[in-house]
């Protein structure tokens, strides 16, 4: 979901910092703070851990691929490594 963006000059941000922080938190607003017309910072609301996790997973979805066949993938790791777990 795209956030609403707003550009704010640094002087205006300095004057209304607390009110702008409240707007970012309550409205999900993204502020781009500029100095002499050039973007210098971006202020975004904090995402919860699960929101961030979902965003990362969505970004990765469809990018992975198997390098071995399914049978090899499912074969127990112990036998591949030559470990004898029964003999301990």
LOMARZA-744035 format. One line per field, with one value per residue: residue in one letter; chain; x, y, z of N, C-alpha, C in turn. Coordinates in steps of 0.02 Angstrom, whole numbers. Atoms other than C-alpha are relative to their C-alpha. Example, Ala and Ser with C-alpha at 12.3 -4.5 7.8 and 13.67 -1.06 7.14 Angstrom:
<gupas>
residu A_S;
chaine A_A;
n.east 45_-42;
n.north -59_-59;
n.up 0_-3;
ca.east 615_684;
ca.north -225_-53;
ca.up 390_357;
c.east 45_-39;
c.north 60_55;
c.up 0_37;
</gupas>
This chain:
<gupas>
residu X_X_X_X_X_X_X_X_X_X_X_X_X_X_X_X_X_X_X_X_X_X_X_X_X_X_X_X_X_X_X_X_X_X_X_X_X_X_X_X_X_X_X_X_X_X_X_X_X_X_X_X_X_X_X_X_X_X_X_X_X_X_X_X_X_X_X_X_X_X_X_X_X_X_X_X_X_X_X_X_X_X_X_X_X_X_X_X;
chaine A_A_A_A_A_A_A_A_A_A_A_A_A_A_A_A_A_A_A_A_A_A_A_A_A_A_A_A_A_A_A_A_A_A_A_A_A_A_A_A_A_A_A_A_A_A_A_A_A_A_A_A_A_A_A_A_A_A_A_A_A_A_A_A_A_A_A_A_A_A_A_A_A_A_A_A_A_A_A_A_A_A_A_A_A_A_A_A;
n.east 42_-39_14_6_-63_4_-65_0_-65_-29_22_69_-3_-26_53_58_-25_43_63_-14_-11_67_33_-33_21_72_25_-45_-28_-72_-24_-66_-23_-47_-41_-15_32_-29_22_-55_22_67_30_54_22_-32_40_-7_-41_37_9_-65_-10_43_-28_-60_21_31_-54_-38_44_-12_-70_-39_6_-33_-61_-2_68_38_-22_-63_15_33_-43_-24_-67_-47_-28_-44_-61_-33_7_37_35_22_-57_-17;
n.north -58_-61_-51_-69_-35_-72_-31_-53_-32_12_-52_16_60_-21_-37_42_68_45_9_41_68_27_15_59_58_13_5_40_-48_-1_-68_-11_-63_-30_-56_-37_34_67_48_19_52_28_21_48_32_63_59_53_55_42_-39_1_68_9_-40_35_61_-19_-20_59_50_14_-9_58_58_60_18_74_27_6_59_-17_-51_30_52_-22_-30_44_50_-35_-17_61_9_58_-21_58_24_-55;
n.up 0_5_-50_22_-11_-6_-3_-50_-9_-66_-46_-18_-41_-65_-35_-16_-6_-39_36_59_-23_-14_64_29_-38_4_69_42_47_11_10_28_-27_47_-20_62_56_11_-50_-45_-47_10_-63_12_-62_-18_13_-50_23_48_62_34_24_59_55_24_34_63_45_19_31_71_18_-18_44_-26_35_2_9_-63_-37_-33_-50_-57_-29_-66_-2_-35_45_48_-35_-21_-73_-23_-60_-40_-40_-46;
ca.east 0_72_85_31_189_213_364_408_549_668_618_434_478_576_429_296_398_284_125_205_263_84_20_149_98_-91_-111_33_100_275_367_511_609_702_839_857_741_845_778_885_778_624_510_398_291_367_304_267_375_239_206_392_401_254_334_499_412_308_467_550_399_436_623_681_717_767_945_914_770_634_695_870_800_697_835_887_1038_1117_1136_1211_1337_1376_1319_1262_1133_1080_1255_1275;
ca.north 0_169_302_481_587_766_879_995_1124_1100_1267_1218_1047_1130_1245_1108_953_879_907_833_681_656_664_537_418_439_454_344_498_500_666_715_852_973_1099_1232_1130_970_816_778_660_551_524_371_285_138_-30_-170_-325_-424_-283_-275_-464_-466_-328_-424_-587_-500_-427_-599_-696_-778_-748_-915_-1072_-1250_-1298_-1485_-1600_-1626_-1800_-1738_-1590_-1701_-1829_-1825_-1716_-1843_-1974_-1847_-1795_-1977_-1965_-2121_-2059_-2234_-2278_-2112;
ca.up 0_-51_81_58_39_88_63_207_213_361_439_436_507_647_692_691_731_865_766_610_708_768_588_530_669_654_465_405_317_241_257_146_232_119_144_9_-102_-90_0_153_258_253_403_399_530_623_563_684_673_583_459_418_402_281_177_165_120_-13_-87_-92_-156_-324_-317_-244_-343_-298_-343_-314_-353_-223_-175_-137_-43_69_101_284_316_433_297_176_308_349_529_619_742_796_859_950;
c.east 44_-22_-10_65_-13_71_-4_70_24_-23_-71_-2_22_-55_-56_17_-48_-66_10_13_-66_-36_30_-25_-74_-25_43_34_76_21_69_21_55_38_24_-25_26_-21_60_-20_-71_-25_-60_-23_36_-48_9_43_-35_-12_65_14_-41_27_61_-20_-33_52_38_-41_15_73_43_-8_40_61_9_-71_-33_23_64_-11_-28_40_28_72_52_31_46_67_38_-4_-41_-33_-24_56_21_71;
c.north 62_50_67_35_75_27_60_30_-8_52_-12_-62_19_34_-46_-73_-47_-14_-43_-73_-34_-19_-62_-63_-17_-12_-45_42_-9_72_-2_70_27_57_34_-37_-70_-46_-22_-56_-22_-25_-43_-31_-66_-57_-50_-56_-43_36_0_-69_-13_38_-34_-63_15_20_-61_-52_-6_5_-62_-56_-57_-15_-75_-24_-11_-58_14_51_-30_-55_24_25_-46_-50_33_16_-62_-12_-63_18_-57_-24_50_-6;
c.up 0_53_-34_18_3_7_47_4_72_51_24_45_71_41_23_11_37_-34_-62_19_15_-64_-33_34_-12_-71_-44_-53_-6_-13_-31_22_-46_32_-64_-62_-15_57_42_48_-18_67_-16_66_12_-15_56_-30_-53_-65_-41_-30_-63_-60_-30_-38_-67_-52_-27_-39_-75_-21_14_-51_31_-43_-5_-11_68_42_38_56_63_34_67_-2_32_-47_-52_33_24_75_15_67_44_46_53_21;
</gupas>
